[in-house]
Amino acid sequence: MRWWKIAGLAGLAGVAATGVVIARSERKRRAYTPEEIRGRLHERAAEAAIKPELEKP
């Protein structure tokens, strides 16, 4: 087998692995209900409001 065939197969495997990772993360993201997302955003906003106060000298 020539080196370009091996490089091509490795590239193809990399593309397939990337697709799997993207599909898995997309599935996790879509599993949240709108209420869960809203709650998380409110928590992040509350944390962001508190952190600048803690960083002041």
N, CA, C and O atoms as a CHARMM CRD file, in Angstrom:
* protein
*
  228
    1    1 MET  N      0.84900  -1.17600   0.00000 PROA 1      0.00000
    2    1 MET  CA     0.00000   0.00000   0.00000 PROA 1      0.00000
    3    1 MET  C      0.89900   1.24600   0.00000 PROA 1      0.00000
    4    1 MET  O      1.89000   1.30800   0.72800 PROA 1      0.00000
    5    2 ARG  N      0.55500   2.18400  -0.78700 PROA 2      0.00000
    6    2 ARG  CA     1.36200   3.39400  -0.86500 PROA 2      0.00000
    7    2 ARG  C      1.01500   4.35700   0.26000 PROA 2      0.00000
    8    2 ARG  O     -0.05400   4.28000   0.86600 PROA 2      0.00000
    9    3 TRP  N      1.94700   5.26200   0.52200 PROA 3      0.00000
   10    3 TRP  CA     1.76200   6.18900   1.64700 PROA 3      0.00000
   11    3 TRP  C      0.55100   7.07100   1.45400 PROA 3      0.00000
   12    3 TRP  O     -0.09700   7.42800   2.43800 PROA 3      0.00000
   13    4 TRP  N      0.21100   7.44500   0.21700 PROA 4      0.00000
   14    4 TRP  CA    -0.93700   8.32900  -0.00800 PROA 4      0.00000
   15    4 TRP  C     -2.25000   7.62300   0.28500 PROA 4      0.00000
   16    4 TRP  O     -3.23000   8.26600   0.66300 PROA 4      0.00000
   17    5 LYS  N     -2.27800   6.30300   0.11300 PROA 5      0.00000
   18    5 LYS  CA    -3.48800   5.55500   0.45800 PROA 5      0.00000
   19    5 LYS  C     -3.68500   5.54900   1.96800 PROA 5      0.00000
   20    5 LYS  O     -4.80200   5.71200   2.45800 PROA 5      0.00000
   21    6 ILE  N     -2.59700   5.35900   2.69500 PROA 6      0.00000
   22    6 ILE  CA    -2.66900   5.36500   4.15600 PROA 6      0.00000
   23    6 ILE  C     -3.07500   6.75000   4.65700 PROA 6      0.00000
   24    6 ILE  O     -3.89600   6.86600   5.56700 PROA 6      0.00000
   25    7 ALA  N     -2.51200   7.78000   4.07600 PROA 7      0.00000
   26    7 ALA  CA    -2.86400   9.14800   4.46500 PROA 7      0.00000
   27    7 ALA  C     -4.33400   9.43900   4.15000 PROA 7      0.00000
   28    7 ALA  O     -5.01500  10.09900   4.93500 PROA 7      0.00000
   29    8 GLY  N     -4.81300   8.96200   3.03500 PROA 8      0.00000
   30    8 GLY  CA    -6.21400   9.15600   2.67100 PROA 8      0.00000
   31    8 GLY  C     -7.15800   8.43200   3.62000 PROA 8      0.00000
   32    8 GLY  O     -8.18600   8.98100   4.01500 PROA 8      0.00000
   33    9 LEU  N     -6.81300   7.20500   3.98700 PROA 9      0.00000
   34    9 LEU  CA    -7.63500   6.44900   4.93800 PROA 9      0.00000
   35    9 LEU  C     -7.61700   7.10000   6.31300 PROA 9      0.00000
   36    9 LEU  O     -8.64400   7.13600   6.99100 PROA 9      0.00000
   37   10 ALA  N     -6.46700   7.61500   6.73500 PROA 10     0.00000
   38   10 ALA  CA    -6.37700   8.30600   8.02300 PROA 10     0.00000
   39   10 ALA  C     -7.22700   9.57700   8.00800 PROA 10     0.00000
   40   10 ALA  O     -7.89400   9.88900   8.99400 PROA 10     0.00000
   41   11 GLY  N     -7.20600  10.29300   6.91700 PROA 11     0.00000
   42   11 GLY  CA    -8.03300  11.49100   6.78400 PROA 11     0.00000
   43   11 GLY  C     -9.50900  11.16800   6.81800 PROA 11     0.00000
   44   11 GLY  O    -10.29500  11.87400   7.45000 PROA 11     0.00000
   45   12 LEU  N     -9.88300  10.10900   6.14500 PROA 12     0.00000
   46   12 LEU  CA   -11.27900   9.66600   6.14000 PROA 12     0.00000
   47   12 LEU  C    -11.72700   9.26100   7.54400 PROA 12     0.00000
   48   12 LEU  O    -12.83900   9.58600   7.95900 PROA 12     0.00000
   49   13 ALA  N    -10.87400   8.56300   8.26400 PROA 13     0.00000
   50   13 ALA  CA   -11.18900   8.16600   9.64100 PROA 13     0.00000
   51   13 ALA  C    -11.33300   9.40600  10.52400 PROA 13     0.00000
   52   13 ALA  O    -12.20000   9.44400  11.39700 PROA 13     0.00000
   53   14 GLY  N    -10.50100  10.40600  10.30700 PROA 14     0.00000
   54   14 GLY  CA   -10.59100  11.64900  11.08000 PROA 14     0.00000
   55   14 GLY  C    -11.89000  12.38800  10.82500 PROA 14     0.00000
   56   14 GLY  O    -12.50100  12.90600  11.75900 PROA 14     0.00000
   57   15 VAL  N    -12.31200  12.44400   9.59100 PROA 15     0.00000
   58   15 VAL  CA   -13.57500  13.09800   9.24200 PROA 15     0.00000
   59   15 VAL  C    -14.74900  12.35700   9.87600 PROA 15     0.00000
   60   15 VAL  O    -15.67300  12.97900  10.40200 PROA 15     0.00000
   61   16 ALA  N    -14.70900  11.04200   9.82400 PROA 16     0.00000
   62   16 ALA  CA   -15.79000  10.24700  10.42600 PROA 16     0.00000
   63   16 ALA  C    -15.83200  10.44300  11.93700 PROA 16     0.00000
   64   16 ALA  O    -16.91400  10.57300  12.51100 PROA 16     0.00000
   65   17 ALA  N    -14.67800  10.46500  12.58700 PROA 17     0.00000
   66   17 ALA  CA   -14.63200  10.65800  14.03500 PROA 17     0.00000
   67   17 ALA  C    -15.14800  12.04000  14.41700 PROA 17     0.00000
   68   17 ALA  O    -15.84800  12.18800  15.41800 PROA 17     0.00000
   69   18 THR  N    -14.80700  13.04300  13.62900 PROA 18     0.00000
   70   18 THR  CA   -15.30100  14.39100  13.89400 PROA 18     0.00000
   71   18 THR  C    -16.81300  14.44500  13.76400 PROA 18     0.00000
   72   18 THR  O    -17.47800  15.09300  14.57300 PROA 18     0.00000
   73   19 GLY  N    -17.35700  13.78900  12.78000 PROA 19     0.00000
   74   19 GLY  CA   -18.80500  13.73900  12.60400 PROA 19     0.00000
   75   19 GLY  C    -19.49800  13.08100  13.78200 PROA 19     0.00000
   76   19 GLY  O    -20.56600  13.52300  14.20500 PROA 19     0.00000
   77   20 VAL  N    -18.90000  12.03200  14.31000 PROA 20     0.00000
   78   20 VAL  CA   -19.47300  11.35100  15.47100 PROA 20     0.00000
   79   20 VAL  C    -19.49100  12.27700  16.67900 PROA 20     0.00000
   80   20 VAL  O    -20.48700  12.33800  17.40100 PROA 20     0.00000
   81   21 VAL  N    -18.41000  12.98900  16.89900 PROA 21     0.00000
   82   21 VAL  CA   -18.32600  13.90100  18.04200 PROA 21     0.00000
   83   21 VAL  C    -19.35300  15.02000  17.91000 PROA 21     0.00000
   84   21 VAL  O    -20.00800  15.37400  18.89000 PROA 21     0.00000
   85   22 ILE  N    -19.49800  15.56900  16.73500 PROA 22     0.00000
   86   22 ILE  CA   -20.46500  16.64500  16.51200 PROA 22     0.00000
   87   22 ILE  C    -21.88900  16.13700  16.71400 PROA 22     0.00000
   88   22 ILE  O    -22.69900  16.80300  17.35800 PROA 22     0.00000
   89   23 ALA  N    -22.19500  14.97800  16.17600 PROA 23     0.00000
   90   23 ALA  CA   -23.54400  14.41700  16.32800 PROA 23     0.00000
   91   23 ALA  C    -23.85900  14.13800  17.78600 PROA 23     0.00000
   92   23 ALA  O    -24.98300  14.37500  18.22900 PROA 23     0.00000
   93   24 ARG  N    -22.90300  13.64600  18.53000 PROA 24     0.00000
   94   24 ARG  CA   -23.11500  13.33900  19.94200 PROA 24     0.00000
   95   24 ARG  C    -23.37000  14.62000  20.74000 PROA 24     0.00000
   96   24 ARG  O    -24.27600  14.65600  21.57200 PROA 24     0.00000
   97   25 SER  N    -22.58900  15.66000  20.50000 PROA 25     0.00000
   98   25 SER  CA   -22.79000  16.90700  21.23800 PROA 25     0.00000
   99   25 SER  C    -24.11300  17.57000  20.84300 PROA 25     0.00000
  100   25 SER  O    -24.77100  18.18400  21.68300 PROA 25     0.00000
  101   26 GLU  N    -24.49500  17.45400  19.60000 PROA 26     0.00000
  102   26 GLU  CA   -25.77000  18.01800  19.14800 PROA 26     0.00000
  103   26 GLU  C    -26.93900  17.29800  19.81600 PROA 26     0.00000
  104   26 GLU  O    -27.92700  17.92900  20.19100 PROA 26     0.00000
  105   27 ARG  N    -26.82700  15.99900  19.96300 PROA 27     0.00000
  106   27 ARG  CA   -27.86700  15.22100  20.62000 PROA 27     0.00000
  107   27 ARG  C    -28.00500  15.63200  22.08700 PROA 27     0.00000
  108   27 ARG  O    -29.11800  15.73900  22.60100 PROA 27     0.00000
  109   28 LYS  N    -26.87400  15.86100  22.76000 PROA 28     0.00000
  110   28 LYS  CA   -26.91500  16.31900  24.15400 PROA 28     0.00000
  111   28 LYS  C    -27.57000  17.68800  24.24700 PROA 28     0.00000
  112   28 LYS  O    -28.38000  17.93900  25.13900 PROA 28     0.00000
  113   29 ARG  N    -27.21500  18.57200  23.32100 PROA 29     0.00000
  114   29 ARG  CA   -27.73700  19.93600  23.36000 PROA 29     0.00000
  115   29 ARG  C    -29.24200  19.95200  23.14600 PROA 29     0.00000
  116   29 ARG  O    -29.95000  20.72000  23.79900 PROA 29     0.00000
  117   30 ARG  N    -29.73200  19.13400  22.26100 PROA 30     0.00000
  118   30 ARG  CA   -31.16100  19.12000  21.95400 PROA 30     0.00000
  119   30 ARG  C    -31.99200  18.39000  23.00400 PROA 30     0.00000
  120   30 ARG  O    -33.22100  18.44700  22.96200 PROA 30     0.00000
  121   31 ALA  N    -31.34600  17.70700  23.94100 PROA 31     0.00000
  122   31 ALA  CA   -32.06100  16.94900  24.95900 PROA 31     0.00000
  123   31 ALA  C    -32.60200  17.85100  26.06900 PROA 31     0.00000
  124   31 ALA  O    -33.44500  17.41100  26.85000 PROA 31     0.00000
  125   32 TYR  N    -32.14200  19.09600  26.15800 PROA 32     0.00000
  126   32 TYR  CA   -32.59200  20.00000  27.20600 PROA 32     0.00000
  127   32 TYR  C    -33.96800  20.55700  26.87600 PROA 32     0.00000
  128   32 TYR  O    -34.27800  20.83400  25.71700 PROA 32     0.00000
  129   33 THR  N    -34.78200  20.71800  27.89900 PROA 33     0.00000
  130   33 THR  CA   -36.07600  21.36200  27.71600 PROA 33     0.00000
  131   33 THR  C    -35.86200  22.86600  27.74800 PROA 33     0.00000
  132   33 THR  O    -34.85100  23.32400  28.28000 PROA 33     0.00000
  133   34 PRO  N    -36.77200  23.64000  27.20100 PROA 34     0.00000
  134   34 PRO  CA   -36.62200  25.10000  27.25500 PROA 34     0.00000
  135   34 PRO  C    -36.51700  25.63600  28.68800 PROA 34     0.00000
  136   34 PRO  O    -35.81800  26.61900  28.93300 PROA 34     0.00000
  137   35 GLU  N    -37.20200  24.99800  29.62100 PROA 35     0.00000
  138   35 GLU  CA   -37.13500  25.45100  31.01400 PROA 35     0.00000
  139   35 GLU  C    -35.73700  25.22200  31.59600 PROA 35     0.00000
  140   35 GLU  O    -35.23600  26.05200  32.35500 PROA 35     0.00000
  141   36 GLU  N    -35.10900  24.09800  31.24000 PROA 36     0.00000
  142   36 GLU  CA   -33.75400  23.82300  31.71700 PROA 36     0.00000
  143   36 GLU  C    -32.76500  24.83700  31.15500 PROA 36     0.00000
  144   36 GLU  O    -31.88600  25.31800  31.87100 PROA 36     0.00000
  145   37 ILE  N    -32.90700  25.15500  29.88900 PROA 37     0.00000
  146   37 ILE  CA   -32.02200  26.13300  29.25700 PROA 37     0.00000
  147   37 ILE  C    -32.20500  27.49600  29.90700 PROA 37     0.00000
  148   37 ILE  O    -31.22600  28.17600  30.21700 PROA 37     0.00000
  149   38 ARG  N    -33.44400  27.89400  30.11200 PROA 38     0.00000
  150   38 ARG  CA   -33.73200  29.17400  30.73400 PROA 38     0.00000
  151   38 ARG  C    -33.13100  29.23300  32.14300 PROA 38     0.00000
  152   38 ARG  O    -32.54700  30.24600  32.52800 PROA 38     0.00000
  153   39 GLY  N    -33.27400  28.16300  32.89800 PROA 39     0.00000
  154   39 GLY  CA   -32.71300  28.11100  34.24700 PROA 39     0.00000
  155   39 GLY  C    -31.20500  28.23200  34.24100 PROA 39     0.00000
  156   39 GLY  O    -30.63800  28.94500  35.07000 PROA 39     0.00000
  157   40 ARG  N    -30.54300  27.54500  33.31600 PROA 40     0.00000
  158   40 ARG  CA   -29.08300  27.62800  33.21700 PROA 40     0.00000
  159   40 ARG  C    -28.63400  29.04000  32.84400 PROA 40     0.00000
  160   40 ARG  O    -27.64500  29.54300  33.37800 PROA 40     0.00000
  161   41 LEU  N    -29.35500  29.66800  31.93500 PROA 41     0.00000
  162   41 LEU  CA   -28.99800  31.03400  31.54400 PROA 41     0.00000
  163   41 LEU  C    -29.15200  31.99300  32.71600 PROA 41     0.00000
  164   41 LEU  O    -28.32300  32.88500  32.89400 PROA 41     0.00000
  165   42 HSD  N    -30.19700  31.82200  33.51500 PROA 42     0.00000
  166   42 HSD  CA   -30.38400  32.67000  34.68800 PROA 42     0.00000
  167   42 HSD  C    -29.26300  32.44800  35.70300 PROA 42     0.00000
  168   42 HSD  O    -28.79400  33.40300  36.32200 PROA 42     0.00000
  169   43 GLU  N    -28.83000  31.20000  35.87900 PROA 43     0.00000
  170   43 GLU  CA   -27.71700  30.91000  36.78600 PROA 43     0.00000
  171   43 GLU  C    -26.43500  31.57100  36.30200 PROA 43     0.00000
  172   43 GLU  O    -25.70100  32.15900  37.09800 PROA 43     0.00000
  173   44 ARG  N    -26.16100  31.48200  35.01700 PROA 44     0.00000
  174   44 ARG  CA   -24.95100  32.10200  34.46200 PROA 44     0.00000
  175   44 ARG  C    -24.99200  33.61800  34.61600 PROA 44     0.00000
  176   44 ARG  O    -23.98500  34.24300  34.94700 PROA 44     0.00000
  177   45 ALA  N    -26.16300  34.20400  34.37600 PROA 45     0.00000
  178   45 ALA  CA   -26.27700  35.65600  34.50700 PROA 45     0.00000
  179   45 ALA  C    -26.04100  36.07500  35.95500 PROA 45     0.00000
  180   45 ALA  O    -25.39400  37.09300  36.20200 PROA 45     0.00000
  181   46 ALA  N    -26.55100  35.31200  36.90800 PROA 46     0.00000
  182   46 ALA  CA   -26.34600  35.62500  38.32000 PROA 46     0.00000
  183   46 ALA  C    -24.86700  35.50100  38.68200 PROA 46     0.00000
  184   46 ALA  O    -24.34000  36.33900  39.41400 PROA 46     0.00000
  185   47 GLU  N    -24.19500  34.47100  38.18000 PROA 47     0.00000
  186   47 GLU  CA   -22.76200  34.30800  38.43400 PROA 47     0.00000
  187   47 GLU  C    -21.96400  35.45200  37.82600 PROA 47     0.00000
  188   47 GLU  O    -21.02700  35.95500  38.44600 PROA 47     0.00000
  189   48 ALA  N    -22.32800  35.86300  36.62200 PROA 48     0.00000
  190   48 ALA  CA   -21.60900  36.95400  35.95300 PROA 48     0.00000
  191   48 ALA  C    -21.79100  38.25800  36.70800 PROA 48     0.00000
  192   48 ALA  O    -20.88900  39.09500  36.71400 PROA 48     0.00000
  193   49 ALA  N    -22.93400  38.44900  37.34100 PROA 49     0.00000
  194   49 ALA  CA   -23.16700  39.67200  38.10300 PROA 49     0.00000
  195   49 ALA  C    -22.36700  39.66500  39.39700 PROA 49     0.00000
  196   49 ALA  O    -21.97900  40.72700  39.88400 PROA 49     0.00000
  197   50 ILE  N    -22.11500  38.49600  39.96200 PROA 50     0.00000
  198   50 ILE  CA   -21.38700  38.39700  41.22700 PROA 50     0.00000
  199   50 ILE  C    -19.87300  38.46200  41.00700 PROA 50     0.00000
  200   50 ILE  O    -19.17800  39.10100  41.79700 PROA 50     0.00000
  201   51 LYS  N    -19.35700  37.84000  39.99000 PROA 51     0.00000
  202   51 LYS  CA   -17.92100  37.74000  39.77600 PROA 51     0.00000
  203   51 LYS  C    -17.23000  39.10100  39.65100 PROA 51     0.00000
  204   51 LYS  O    -16.17700  39.27000  40.26400 PROA 51     0.00000
  205   52 PRO  N    -17.73600  40.06700  38.91300 PROA 52     0.00000
  206   52 PRO  CA   -17.01800  41.34800  38.83900 PROA 52     0.00000
  207   52 PRO  C    -16.88200  42.00600  40.21100 PROA 52     0.00000
  208   52 PRO  O    -15.88700  42.68500  40.46600 PROA 52     0.00000
  209   53 GLU  N    -17.84400  41.82200  41.08500 PROA 53     0.00000
  210   53 GLU  CA   -17.73700  42.40500  42.41800 PROA 53     0.00000
  211   53 GLU  C    -16.61800  41.75800  43.20900 PROA 53     0.00000
  212   53 GLU  O    -15.96000  42.42800  44.00500 PROA 53     0.00000
  213   54 LEU  N    -16.38700  40.46700  43.00800 PROA 54     0.00000
  214   54 LEU  CA   -15.34900  39.76500  43.73200 PROA 54     0.00000
  215   54 LEU  C    -13.95700  40.12000  43.21600 PROA 54     0.00000
  216   54 LEU  O    -12.98800  40.03600  43.97000 PROA 54     0.00000
  217   55 GLU  N    -13.84000  40.50000  41.98700 PROA 55     0.00000
  218   55 GLU  CA   -12.54300  40.78500  41.38300 PROA 55     0.00000
  219   55 GLU  C    -12.04200  42.20300  41.67000 PROA 55     0.00000
  220   55 GLU  O    -10.87900  42.50400  41.40100 PROA 55     0.00000
  221   56 LYS  N    -12.88900  43.07300  42.20700 PROA 56     0.00000
  222   56 LYS  CA   -12.45800  44.43500  42.48700 PROA 56     0.00000
  223   56 LYS  C    -11.48900  44.43900  43.65400 PROA 56     0.00000
  224   56 LYS  O    -11.71100  43.74200  44.64400 PROA 56     0.00000
  225   57 PRO  N    -10.39000  45.23300  43.55300 PROA 57     0.00000
  226   57 PRO  CA    -9.39300  45.27300  44.65100 PROA 57     0.00000
  227   57 PRO  C     -9.86200  46.10400  45.82700 PROA 57     0.00000
  228   57 PRO  O     -9.14300  46.23300  46.81800 PROA 57     0.00000
